Each structure stands twice: as C-alpha cells, then as structure tokens.
Amino acid sequence: MGDHGDVTHYEAEAAGCRACPLWAPATQTVFGEGPVPAPVMLVGEQPGDKEDLAGRPFVGPAGHVLDEALAEVGLERSGVYVTNAVKHFKFVLRGKRRIHQTPTAAESAACRPWLTSELGLVQPRLVVLLGATAAKSLLGPGFRLTRCHGEPVPSDAADFVTATIHPSAVLRAGDRRAEAMAGLVADLAASVALLAA
C-alpha cells in the first residue's frame, strides 16, 4: 500500500485486492465513505447483497436501520464515516438469492490493512464497531460483545472505541425488534456521549 493520504488512492488499490478468495464471486470491493477526517467512524462486518451491487456501504435494509438509529442519537449519516471490516460480500447461493455468510478470522485479517488505512485517513475520535465480526477484527478474538457493548474499550484505533450489535441483528430480531433497536440506540447514545465528556 502506498502512503498517499487520500481515500481514492486506497479505494483504487483495494479494488484489485486478491488477499483472500472473497474477491472472486463478489461484484466489487466496497470501501468506506464519508467525510475525511471525521470525528466518528462506524465499522460493520461486510457489505451485503445491496452494498455489493451498489458499491457503497450500508445502503440496504441494515443501512436504513442504521440511519434511523443515528438520527435518534442526533448524528447525520453524512457527518460520519461508515465502512466494513471486510470489503467483499461473502455469500452462498440459494436458488437466485445470495445469502450472507459470516467472514472467517483469516478473511477479516486479510482486509485488516484496508481498515487500518481508513483509520489513518479518517482519524476518528470515536470508532463504533457494529457486530461481533467487526469487534473481533479490531479488538481480537477474545472480545465478547455481549459483555462489553456500549462501553469504551482500550484500543489504539481512536480516543474511544465501543461496540454494539450490527443493525442487521435488529432486522432478525422478530417480535423483539423494538427491544433490539432500543439497545442499538442506547449503545450509540452512550458512545456519542463519550465525545462530549
């Protein structure tokens, strides 16, 4: 990776990434987007079906949940940088549908240099990790989301690093959807409050 200080340089390099096998079936590399630098950076797991096709992070159903949660805590999506720990969509075909598969630790590790580059460019004061895959990618395999959600975790990535559920968990929560959304919003509110402290 070069030392150019702009996102488009890294995006162009990431577009040709072959560090793990996920690039082959995916439509494209999905890099992060948002202001650079930005005070807040949100890191999800990986692009989903809609993101893979559009080439942009969090534009599908989980993205709509995220936008709603951000609005509830007074953050504009346009004011934060959003990305994923893994830059290619991992899926299995069921008929014509592409069904999400959780990336392996090796796949996350292969994408780690891109996330590190984004952290260096964005220079966030707060990083919020959305879901266990993103949290383990940055904080290591021993991190337990259920124990530490919404609380600051020691990390060199930013002044404050927190973790919460992925917005897709809200979509999968069934009749507990309102409860899951409330948890996501509470964790985001606690995270954002760290910036004001």
C-alpha positions in Angstrom: 0.0 0.0 0.0 1.2 3.5 -0.9 1.5 6.4 1.5 -0.9 8.7 -0.4 -3.2 10.5 2.1 -6.4 10.2 0.2 -9.3 7.7 0.1 -9.5 7.4 -3.6 -5.9 6.1 -3.7 -6.7 3.3 -1.3 -10.1 2.6 -3.0 -8.3 2.1 -6.3 -5.8 -0.3 -4.6 -8.5 -2.2 -2.7 -10.4 -2.6 -6.0 -7.7 -5.0 -7.1 -7.3 -6.8 -3.8 -6.8 -10.6 -4.0 -5.6 -11.2 -0.4 -8.4 -13.7 0.2 -10.8 -15.7 -2.0 -13.8 -13.5 -1.4 -13.0 -11.2 -4.3 -13.8 -13.8 -6.9 -17.6 -14.2 -6.5 -18.2 -10.6 -5.3 -19.3 -7.9 -7.7 -16.8 -5.4 -6.4 -14.8 -4.1 -3.4 -16.9 -1.9 -1.2 -14.8 0.7 0.5 -16.0 3.1 3.2 -17.5 6.5 2.6 -18.0 9.8 4.4 -16.0 12.9 5.4 -12.3 12.6 5.8 -11.3 13.4 8.5 -14.4 12.6 10.6 -15.0 12.6 14.4 -17.0 9.3 14.2 -16.3 6.1 12.3 -18.7 3.2 12.2 -17.3 -0.2 11.2 -19.7 -3.0 10.2 -19.0 -6.6 9.2 -19.0 -6.7 5.4 -21.1 -5.4 2.5 -24.4 -7.2 1.9 -26.2 -8.0 -1.3 -27.4 -4.4 -2.0 -24.0 -2.9 -1.0 -22.1 -5.4 -3.2 -24.2 -4.3 -6.2 -24.2 -0.6 -5.4 -20.5 -0.4 -4.4 -21.4 1.6 -1.3 -21.6 0.6 2.4 -24.9 0.4 4.4 -27.3 1.1 1.6 -29.6 -1.9 2.1 -32.1 -2.7 4.9 -29.4 -2.7 7.6 -28.3 0.7 6.4 -31.9 2.0 6.8 -31.9 0.7 10.4 -28.5 2.4 11.0 -29.7 5.7 9.6 -32.7 5.6 11.9 -30.6 4.8 14.9 -28.1 7.6 14.1 -31.0 10.1 13.7 -32.2 9.1 17.2 -28.9 10.0 18.7 -28.5 13.2 16.8 -26.0 12.1 14.2 -26.3 12.8 10.5 -25.1 9.9 8.3 -23.4 12.5 6.1 -21.2 13.5 9.1 -19.8 10.1 10.0 -17.5 7.8 8.1 -19.0 4.3 7.5 -17.1 1.2 6.4 -16.8 -2.5 7.0 -14.1 -4.8 8.4 -14.3 -7.0 5.3 -14.6 -5.3 1.9 -16.1 -8.1 -0.2 -19.6 -9.7 0.2 -19.3 -13.4 1.4 -22.4 -15.4 0.4 -23.8 -18.7 -0.6 -26.2 -19.1 -3.5 -29.7 -20.5 -2.7 -31.5 -20.5 -6.0 -31.1 -17.0 -7.3 -30.7 -15.5 -3.8 -27.3 -14.7 -2.4 -27.3 -15.5 1.4 -24.9 -13.8 3.7 -22.1 -15.9 5.3 -20.0 -14.7 8.2 -16.4 -14.0 7.2 -13.7 -16.1 8.8 -10.9 -14.7 11.0 -8.5 -15.2 8.1 -10.8 -13.2 5.7 -11.0 -10.4 8.3 -7.3 -10.4 8.8 -6.7 -10.2 5.0 -8.8 -7.0 5.0 -7.2 -5.5 8.1 -4.7 -3.4 6.2 -7.6 -1.6 4.4 -9.3 -0.8 7.7 -6.0 0.4 9.2 -5.6 2.7 6.2 -9.1 4.1 6.6 -8.4 4.7 10.3 -5.3 6.6 9.4 -7.1 8.7 6.9 -10.3 9.4 8.9 -8.5 9.9 12.2 -11.8 9.5 14.2 -12.0 10.3 17.9 -14.7 7.6 18.2 -14.9 4.2 16.5 -18.1 2.2 16.9 -17.8 -1.4 15.9 -21.1 -2.8 14.7 -21.4 -6.6 15.4 -19.0 -9.3 16.7 -17.1 -9.7 13.4 -16.1 -6.0 13.3 -15.3 -6.0 17.0 -13.1 -9.1 16.8 -11.4 -7.7 13.7 -10.2 -4.7 15.6 -10.1 -5.9 19.2 -9.1 -9.5 18.9 -10.8 -12.9 19.1 -11.3 -12.7 22.9 -13.6 -9.7 22.7 -17.2 -10.5 23.8 -19.8 -8.1 22.5 -22.5 -9.4 24.9 -20.3 -8.4 27.9 -18.9 -5.0 26.7 -21.5 -3.5 24.4 -21.7 0.3 24.6 -18.7 0.6 26.9 -15.3 2.1 25.9 -12.7 -0.5 25.2 -8.9 0.3 25.3 -7.6 0.5 21.7 -5.0 2.4 19.7 -7.6 2.9 17.0 -9.1 6.1 18.4 -9.6 8.0 21.6 -12.8 6.0 22.2 -13.7 2.6 20.8 -17.0 0.9 21.5 -19.0 -2.0 20.1 -22.7 -2.7 19.7 -24.9 -5.0 17.7 -25.0 -4.9 13.9 -28.1 -3.2 12.6 -28.9 -6.4 10.7 -29.5 -8.0 14.2 -32.4 -5.6 14.6 -33.9 -6.9 11.3 -33.5 -10.5 12.5 -35.0 -9.9 16.0 -38.6 -10.7 15.0 -41.0 -9.8 17.8 -38.1 -8.4 19.8 -37.2 -5.9 17.1 -38.2 -2.8 19.2 -36.1 -4.1 22.1 -33.1 -4.7 19.8 -33.4 -1.2 18.2 -33.6 0.4 21.7 -30.4 -1.5 22.6 -28.6 -0.3 19.5 -29.8 3.3 20.1 -28.8 3.2 23.8 -25.3 1.9 22.9 -24.8 4.6 20.2 -26.0 7.3 22.6 -23.6 6.1 25.2 -20.8 6.1 22.6 -21.5 9.6 21.3 -21.7 10.9 24.9 -18.0 10.0 25.3 -17.1 12.7 22.8 -18.9 15.3 24.8 -17.4 14.2 28.2 
